[in-house]
């Protein structure tokens, strides 16, 4: 009996102790596998860079469920705009995440007007709201209070076919109020409008690069078969973002494209840096990742977000993952996945940055997941920002902290190597580039180190050379004189 009472007492005490312990938040665990790619393009485990922190939905905000939301934007003040496409409304949240305003109607020519399945959204620095009102075949420009300012529709030009119908899907606006539009069925590039809403041309046509087999097939095929070869038709862009310098980042979902994201200059040239181990295209070795419930094939990039220090993050609708790169095209980290748990997605639609966190809009579930950076993710972000600002010593200190968290993180070794290279510590830089498997920068450091050694040794080499030359000359003179003495 005493033994039973003791056992019961122990159980009660353990239960009380467990109840008194602080609850461990769900966000302390990643509901997805965190990985990165090494030099050999193998997926290797990596600390999670971001973890789910909270979820926002129309219901939690008290305005009814979002229905297939199509886009999202965070303005310079921290307000969050959600384009609730299925409900034909625009929801605006303030800096704290509380509902500030819901715009479902607006006055137009003395009558009430509405959106019709809008798909794209952009907000300028002065608060003007640009909406790609897709099924109404127009772009609606509203004031911060939701009053109609302008409507852009039916672009006029000989470049358009006579039966062309304007279905805008995504858009961005530069500081001169030029509007860049992705339109359904437009393969010539991004449609450009001036600040008055007049069409001014195309930008950044996606080029198709057929293979040798494609050319051979085209030569031997019939006229009817050639006319049906959609392979040689450029694909459409899928989304846009614009950086502080006015460069457009444009994505396309063509799985055969080697460049699913481009950085377009004002002249339309792709100037995105791709100096990393592999192409900027999401998952590299997707065959290794294929498995139960995981879609195979290349990533389908549906949105891109420009971030501090030249970083950019893009989302893959195939596997619900976020890929973040630095300004030179190095893959920094990957997180996310498909599923029903918090932190996984059904059908990602948009990505934004908000108060140091990332927001991912899921069209399939009608929810916004808020991700906070882990210590690892925050350190990587900080190191990249220091490097972009030219503060190399601060960057080195942070990169060393990153290596403490993940000793296999090649980008950290390369980052330290670059900082040492800037400080002309070429020999030390060579060692870090070797650890980071960066052959290009290792060669640069080696050439500089070789030049440094040659310059530092030049005086010694020349002194020894001159001394040897003088000794040799003296010996020759001595020999000649000795030979003359013998002959005499």
C-alpha positions as CSV (number, residue, x, y, z in Angstrom):
1,X,0.0,0.0,0.0
2,X,2.9,2.3,0.8
3,X,4.4,1.5,-2.5
4,X,1.2,2.4,-4.3
5,X,0.8,5.7,-2.4
6,X,4.4,6.6,-3.2
7,X,3.8,5.9,-6.9
8,X,0.7,8.0,-6.9
9,X,2.5,10.8,-5.1
10,X,5.4,10.7,-7.6
11,X,3.0,10.8,-10.6
12,X,1.1,13.8,-9.1
13,X,4.4,15.7,-8.4
14,X,5.6,15.0,-12.0
15,X,2.4,16.2,-13.4
16,X,2.5,19.3,-11.3
17,X,6.0,20.0,-12.4
18,X,5.1,19.6,-16.1
19,X,2.2,21.9,-15.8
20,X,4.3,24.5,-14.1
21,X,6.9,24.5,-16.9
22,X,6.5,27.3,-19.5
23,X,4.9,26.1,-22.7
24,X,7.2,25.6,-25.6
25,X,5.9,27.5,-28.7
26,X,5.2,25.5,-31.8
27,X,7.4,27.9,-33.7
28,X,10.5,26.5,-31.9
29,X,10.4,23.6,-34.3
30,X,10.6,23.7,-38.1
31,X,7.8,21.7,-39.8
32,X,10.1,21.2,-42.8
33,X,13.6,20.0,-43.5
34,X,16.1,22.7,-43.7
35,X,18.9,22.2,-46.2
36,X,21.2,23.9,-48.7
37,X,23.4,22.8,-51.6
38,X,27.1,22.1,-51.4
39,X,29.7,22.6,-54.2
40,X,28.7,19.2,-55.7
41,X,25.1,20.2,-55.9
42,X,24.1,17.8,-53.1
43,X,21.3,18.9,-50.7
44,X,22.9,18.9,-47.2
45,X,21.3,19.6,-43.8
46,X,21.4,23.2,-42.6
47,X,20.1,25.1,-39.6
48,X,16.7,26.6,-40.2
49,X,17.0,30.3,-41.2
50,X,13.3,31.1,-40.5
51,X,10.6,29.6,-38.4
52,X,6.8,30.2,-38.5
53,X,5.8,32.7,-35.8
54,X,2.2,33.5,-36.4
55,X,-0.7,33.1,-38.9
56,X,-3.1,35.8,-40.1
57,X,-6.4,35.0,-41.8
58,X,-9.5,37.0,-42.7
59,X,-11.3,35.2,-39.9
60,X,-8.7,36.0,-37.3
61,X,-8.8,39.6,-38.4
62,X,-12.6,39.7,-38.0
63,X,-13.5,40.4,-41.7
64,X,-14.4,36.9,-42.9
65,X,-12.2,34.4,-44.6
66,X,-9.9,35.4,-47.5
67,X,-10.9,33.6,-50.7
68,X,-8.0,32.7,-53.0
69,X,-6.0,35.9,-52.2
70,X,-3.8,36.8,-55.2
71,X,-1.2,39.3,-54.0
72,X,0.2,41.2,-51.1
73,X,2.3,44.3,-50.6
74,X,4.0,46.0,-47.6
75,X,4.5,49.8,-48.1
76,X,7.3,52.0,-46.7
77,X,5.3,52.7,-43.5
78,X,4.8,49.0,-42.7
79,X,1.2,48.8,-43.7
80,X,0.2,45.5,-45.2
81,X,-2.1,45.3,-48.3
82,X,-3.8,42.0,-49.1
83,X,-5.6,41.6,-52.4
84,X,-8.5,39.2,-51.5
85,X,-9.1,38.2,-55.1
86,X,-12.0,35.8,-54.6
87,X,-13.9,38.3,-52.5
88,X,-13.0,41.2,-54.9
89,X,-11.7,43.4,-52.1
90,X,-8.5,45.0,-50.9
91,X,-7.7,44.7,-47.2
92,X,-5.3,47.1,-45.6
93,X,-3.6,46.4,-42.3
94,X,-1.7,48.9,-40.2
95,X,1.8,48.6,-38.9
96,X,0.5,46.4,-35.9
97,X,-1.4,44.0,-38.2
98,X,-4.8,45.4,-37.3
99,X,-7.4,46.1,-40.0
100,X,-7.2,49.7,-41.1
101,X,-9.5,49.7,-44.1
102,X,-11.3,47.4,-46.5
103,X,-11.9,48.6,-50.0
104,X,-14.5,46.7,-52.0
105,X,-16.1,49.5,-53.9
106,X,-15.1,52.9,-55.2
107,X,-16.9,55.8,-57.0
108,X,-16.4,55.9,-60.8
109,X,-18.3,58.4,-63.0
110,X,-20.9,58.9,-60.4
111,X,-21.6,55.2,-59.9
112,X,-20.4,52.5,-57.6
113,X,-17.6,50.3,-59.2
114,X,-16.1,47.0,-58.1
115,X,-13.1,44.8,-58.8
116,X,-13.5,41.6,-60.7
117,X,-11.0,38.9,-59.7
118,X,-8.0,41.2,-59.4
119,X,-4.6,39.5,-59.4
120,X,-1.9,42.2,-58.9
121,X,-1.1,44.9,-56.5
122,X,1.5,47.7,-56.0
123,X,1.7,50.7,-53.6
124,X,3.9,53.7,-54.3
125,X,5.8,55.9,-51.8
126,X,3.0,58.5,-51.8
127,X,0.4,55.8,-50.9
128,X,-1.2,55.5,-54.4
129,X,-2.6,52.0,-54.8
130,X,-2.3,50.3,-58.2
131,X,-4.5,47.2,-58.7
132,X,-4.4,44.9,-61.7
133,X,-8.2,44.5,-62.0
134,X,-7.7,41.4,-64.2
135,X,-11.2,40.4,-65.3
136,X,-12.3,44.0,-65.7
137,X,-9.3,44.3,-68.2
138,X,-7.9,47.4,-66.5
139,X,-5.5,48.9,-64.0
140,X,-7.2,50.8,-61.2
141,X,-5.2,53.6,-59.4
142,X,-6.6,54.6,-56.0
143,X,-5.7,57.2,-53.4
144,X,-4.6,56.0,-49.9
145,X,-8.2,56.6,-48.8
146,X,-9.6,54.4,-51.7
147,X,-10.7,57.2,-54.0
148,X,-10.3,56.6,-57.8
149,X,-7.4,58.5,-59.3
150,X,-6.9,56.9,-62.7
151,X,-7.9,53.9,-64.9
152,X,-5.5,52.4,-67.4
153,X,-7.0,50.1,-70.0
154,X,-6.9,49.1,-73.7
155,X,-3.3,50.0,-74.6
156,X,-3.2,51.4,-78.2
157,X,-0.4,50.5,-80.5
158,X,0.3,48.8,-83.9
159,X,2.4,46.3,-81.8
160,X,-0.9,44.7,-80.6
161,X,-2.9,42.3,-82.7
162,X,-6.4,43.5,-83.7
163,X,-8.0,40.9,-81.4
164,X,-5.8,41.6,-78.4
165,X,-7.5,41.8,-75.0
166,X,-5.7,43.4,-72.1
167,X,-5.7,41.2,-69.0
168,X,-3.2,42.6,-66.5
169,X,-2.1,40.2,-63.8
170,X,0.9,41.7,-62.0
171,X,2.5,45.2,-61.9
172,X,5.2,47.5,-60.5
173,X,5.7,51.2,-60.5
174,X,8.9,53.2,-60.6
175,X,9.7,56.6,-59.0
176,X,8.7,58.3,-62.3
177,X,5.3,56.7,-62.1
178,X,5.9,54.5,-65.1
179,X,3.8,51.3,-64.8
180,X,5.3,47.9,-65.7
181,X,2.6,45.3,-66.3
182,X,2.6,41.5,-66.8
183,X,-0.4,40.7,-69.0
184,X,-2.0,37.4,-69.8
185,X,-1.1,36.1,-73.3
186,X,1.6,38.7,-73.9
187,X,4.8,37.1,-74.9
188,X,6.7,40.1,-76.2
189,X,7.7,41.2,-72.7
190,X,6.6,43.5,-69.9
191,X,4.0,46.1,-71.0
192,X,5.1,49.7,-70.1
193,X,2.9,52.7,-69.6
194,X,4.0,56.3,-68.8
195,X,2.6,58.3,-65.9
196,X,-0.4,59.3,-68.0
197,X,-1.3,55.7,-68.8
198,X,-0.1,55.7,-72.4
199,X,1.6,52.6,-73.8
200,X,5.3,53.2,-74.4
201,X,6.6,49.8,-75.4
202,X,7.8,46.4,-74.1
203,X,10.6,45.5,-71.8
204,X,12.7,42.3,-71.4
205,X,11.4,39.8,-73.8
206,X,12.0,36.2,-72.7
207,X,14.2,34.6,-75.3
208,X,13.8,31.0,-76.2
209,X,17.0,28.9,-76.9
210,X,16.0,25.8,-78.8
211,X,18.4,22.8,-78.6
212,X,20.1,21.2,-81.6
213,X,17.5,18.5,-81.6
214,X,14.8,21.1,-81.8
215,X,16.4,22.6,-84.9
216,X,16.7,19.2,-86.5
217,X,13.1,18.4,-85.8
218,X,12.0,21.7,-87.3
219,X,13.9,21.0,-90.5
220,X,12.3,17.6,-91.0
221,X,8.8,18.4,-89.8
222,X,5.9,19.4,-92.1
223,X,4.5,22.9,-92.4
224,X,1.5,22.0,-90.2
225,X,3.8,20.5,-87.5
226,X,6.0,23.6,-87.5
227,X,3.1,25.9,-87.0
228,X,2.1,23.9,-83.9
229,X,5.5,24.0,-82.3
230,X,4.8,26.0,-79.2
231,X,8.3,25.2,-78.0
232,X,9.7,28.2,-79.9
233,X,7.1,30.7,-78.4
234,X,8.5,32.8,-75.6
235,X,6.9,32.3,-72.2
236,X,5.1,34.9,-70.1
237,X,6.5,36.6,-67.1
238,X,4.7,35.7,-63.9
239,X,5.5,38.5,-61.4
240,X,7.5,41.7,-60.7
241,X,9.3,43.6,-58.1
242,X,11.4,46.8,-58.4
243,X,14.5,47.8,-56.4
244,X,15.5,51.2,-55.1
245,X,17.6,51.8,-58.3
246,X,14.7,51.2,-60.6
247,X,15.8,47.7,-61.8
248,X,12.9,45.3,-62.3
249,X,13.1,41.8,-61.0
250,X,10.9,39.6,-63.1
251,X,10.0,35.9,-62.7
252,X,8.6,33.4,-65.1
253,X,7.3,29.9,-64.4
254,X,8.7,28.1,-67.5
255,X,10.2,25.0,-65.9
256,X,12.7,24.7,-68.9
257,X,14.0,28.2,-68.4
258,X,17.6,28.5,-67.0
259,X,16.7,32.0,-65.9
260,X,13.4,31.9,-63.9
261,X,14.3,35.3,-62.4
262,X,15.9,38.3,-64.2
263,X,17.1,41.7,-63.1
264,X,16.2,44.0,-66.0
265,X,17.9,47.3,-66.6
266,X,15.9,50.3,-68.0
267,X,17.1,49.2,-71.5
268,X,15.7,45.7,-70.9
269,X,19.0,43.8,-70.5
270,X,19.3,41.1,-67.8
271,X,22.0,42.2,-65.4
272,X,21.4,39.8,-62.6
273,X,24.7,38.5,-61.2
274,X,25.0,34.7,-61.2
275,X,28.4,34.1,-59.5
276,X,27.4,31.3,-57.2
277,X,28.1,27.6,-57.7
278,X,24.9,27.1,-59.7
279,X,22.1,28.9,-61.5
280,X,19.7,31.2,-59.6
281,X,16.7,28.9,-60.2
282,X,15.5,27.4,-56.9
283,X,16.1,23.7,-56.3
284,X,19.1,22.4,-58.1
285,X,19.1,18.6,-57.6
286,X,15.4,18.2,-57.4
287,X,15.7,14.5,-58.3
288,X,17.2,13.8,-54.9
289,X,14.4,15.6,-53.2
290,X,11.6,13.8,-55.0
291,X,9.6,11.5,-52.7
292,X,6.3,10.7,-51.2
293,X,4.1,13.8,-51.4
294,X,6.9,16.0,-52.9
295,X,6.4,17.2,-56.5
296,X,9.3,16.4,-58.8
297,X,10.7,18.7,-61.5
298,X,12.3,22.1,-61.5
299,X,11.1,24.9,-59.3
300,X,8.2,27.2,-60.5
301,X,9.1,30.7,-59.3
302,X,5.9,32.8,-58.8
303,X,7.2,35.8,-56.9
304,X,10.3,37.6,-55.9
305,X,11.0,40.1,-53.1
306,X,14.0,42.5,-53.1
307,X,15.6,42.8,-49.6
308,X,18.2,44.8,-47.8
309,X,21.8,44.5,-49.0
310,X,20.9,43.4,-52.5
311,X,19.4,40.1,-51.2
312,X,16.3,38.7,-52.8
313,X,13.9,35.9,-51.9
314,X,11.8,34.0,-54.3
315,X,9.0,31.4,-53.8
316,X,8.5,28.1,-55.5
317,X,4.9,27.0,-56.1
318,X,6.0,23.4,-56.9
319,X,7.3,22.6,-53.4
320,X,6.2,25.7,-51.4
321,X,9.8,26.7,-50.6
322,X,11.5,30.1,-50.2
323,X,15.0,30.5,-51.7
324,X,17.1,33.5,-50.7
325,X,20.2,34.8,-52.6
326,X,22.7,37.6,-52.1
327,X,23.5,40.2,-54.7
328,X,26.1,38.0,-56.4
329,X,23.8,35.0,-56.8
330,X,25.0,32.9,-53.9
331,X,22.2,30.7,-52.4
332,X,22.0,31.7,-48.7
333,X,19.2,29.5,-47.3
334,X,16.1,27.6,-48.1
335,X,13.0,27.1,-45.9
336,X,9.3,26.2,-46.2
337,X,7.5,23.3,-47.8
338,X,4.1,21.9,-48.8
339,X,1.7,20.5,-46.2
340,X,-1.0,21.4,-43.8
341,X,1.1,22.3,-40.7
342,X,1.8,25.9,-39.8
343,X,4.8,27.0,-41.8
344,X,3.9,24.9,-44.8
345,X,1.8,25.8,-47.8
346,X,-0.8,24.6,-50.2
347,X,-0.3,27.1,-53.0
348,X,2.1,30.1,-52.4
349,X,1.2,33.3,-54.1
350,X,3.3,36.2,-52.7
351,X,6.2,37.1,-50.4
352,X,6.9,40.3,-48.6
353,X,9.1,41.6,-45.8
354,X,7.6,43.2,-42.7
355,X,9.4,44.5,-39.7
356,X,12.3,42.2,-40.1
357,X,10.1,39.2,-40.7
358,X,8.9,37.5,-43.9
359,X,5.2,37.2,-44.9
360,X,4.1,34.3,-47.2
361,X,0.6,34.5,-48.7
362,X,-1.0,31.1,-49.4
363,X,-3.7,31.3,-52.0
364,X,-4.8,27.7,-51.3
365,X,-5.5,28.2,-47.6
366,X,-6.2,31.9,-47.6
367,X,-3.7,32.6,-44.9
368,X,-0.6,34.7,-44.3
369,X,2.2,33.0,-42.4
370,X,4.6,35.2,-40.5
371,X,8.2,33.9,-40.3
372,X,10.8,35.2,-37.9
373,X,14.5,34.7,-38.5
374,X,16.4,32.3,-36.3
375,X,19.8,33.2,-34.9
376,X,21.4,31.6,-37.9
377,X,19.1,33.4,-40.4
378,X,19.6,36.8,-38.6
379,X,23.4,36.4,-38.6
380,X,23.5,35.5,-42.3
381,X,21.3,38.5,-43.1
382,X,23.5,40.8,-41.0
383,X,26.7,39.6,-42.6
384,X,25.3,40.1,-46.1
385,X,24.2,43.7,-45.2
386,X,27.6,44.6,-43.8
387,X,29.3,43.3,-46.9
388,X,26.9,45.2,-49.2
389,X,27.7,48.4,-47.1
390,X,31.4,47.8,-47.5
391,X,31.9,47.2,-43.8
392,X,34.0,44.1,-44.2
393,X,35.5,43.9,-40.7
394,X,32.0,43.7,-39.2
395,X,31.0,41.2,-41.8
396,X,33.9,38.9,-40.9
397,X,32.9,38.9,-37.2
398,X,29.4,37.9,-38.2
399,X,30.5,35.3,-40.7
400,X,32.6,33.7,-37.9
401,X,29.4,33.5,-35.8
402,X,27.6,31.8,-38.7
403,X,30.4,29.2,-38.9
404,X,29.9,28.6,-35.2
405,X,26.3,27.6,-36.0
406,X,27.1,25.8,-39.2
407,X,30.7,24.9,-39.9
408,X,29.8,23.6,-43.4
409,X,28.4,26.9,-44.6
410,X,30.5,27.6,-47.7
411,X,29.2,31.2,-48.2
412,X,30.6,32.2,-44.8
413,X,34.1,31.0,-45.8
414,X,33.8,32.9,-49.1
415,X,32.6,36.0,-47.3
416,X,35.5,36.0,-45.0
417,X,37.9,35.4,-47.9
418,X,36.5,38.4,-49.8
419,X,37.0,40.6,-46.7
420,X,40.6,39.4,-46.3
421,X,41.1,40.1,-50.0
422,X,39.9,43.7,-49.6
423,X,42.4,44.1,-46.8
424,X,45.2,42.6,-49.0
425,X,45.6,39.6,-46.7
426,X,45.9,37.4,-49.8
427,X,47.5,34.3,-48.2
428,X,44.8,34.1,-45.5
429,X,42.1,34.7,-48.2
430,X,43.4,31.8,-50.2
431,X,42.8,29.4,-47.3
432,X,39.2,30.6,-46.8
433,X,38.4,30.4,-50.5
434,X,39.8,26.9,-50.5
435,X,37.5,25.9,-47.6
436,X,34.6,27.5,-49.5
437,X,35.5,25.7,-52.7
438,X,35.6,29.0,-54.6
439,X,38.0,28.4,-57.4
440,X,37.6,31.8,-59.1
441,X,38.4,33.9,-56.0
442,X,41.1,31.5,-55.0
443,X,42.8,32.2,-58.3
444,X,42.5,35.9,-57.7
445,X,44.0,35.7,-54.2
446,X,46.8,33.4,-55.5
447,X,47.8,35.8,-58.3
448,X,47.9,38.7,-55.8
449,X,49.8,36.7,-53.3
450,X,52.3,35.6,-55.9
451,X,52.8,39.2,-57.0
452,X,53.2,40.3,-53.4
453,X,55.9,37.6,-52.8
454,X,57.7,38.6,-55.9
455,X,57.6,42.3,-55.0
456,X,58.8,41.7,-51.5
457,X,61.6,39.5,-52.7
458,X,62.7,41.6,-55.6
459,X,65.4,43.6,-53.8
460,X,66.9,40.4,-52.3
461,X,66.8,38.6,-55.6
462,X,68.4,41.5,-57.4
463,X,71.1,41.9,-54.7
464,X,72.0,38.2,-54.9
465,X,71.9,38.3,-58.7
466,X,74.1,41.3,-58.9
467,X,76.5,39.8,-56.4
468,X,76.7,36.6,-58.4
469,X,77.2,38.6,-61.6
470,X,80.0,40.6,-60.0
471,X,81.7,37.5,-58.6
472,X,81.5,35.9,-62.0
473,X,83.0,38.9,-63.8
474,X,85.7,39.1,-61.2
475,X,86.5,35.4,-61.7
476,X,86.7,35.8,-65.5
477,X,89.0,38.8,-65.2
478,X,91.2,36.9,-62.7
479,X,91.4,33.9,-65.1
480,X,92.3,36.1,-68.1
481,X,95.1,37.8,-66.1
482,X,96.4,34.4,-64.9
483,X,96.4,33.0,-68.4
484,X,98.3,36.0,-69.7
485,X,100.9,35.6,-66.9
486,X,101.5,32.0,-67.8
487,X,101.8,32.7,-71.5
488,X,104.3,35.5,-70.7
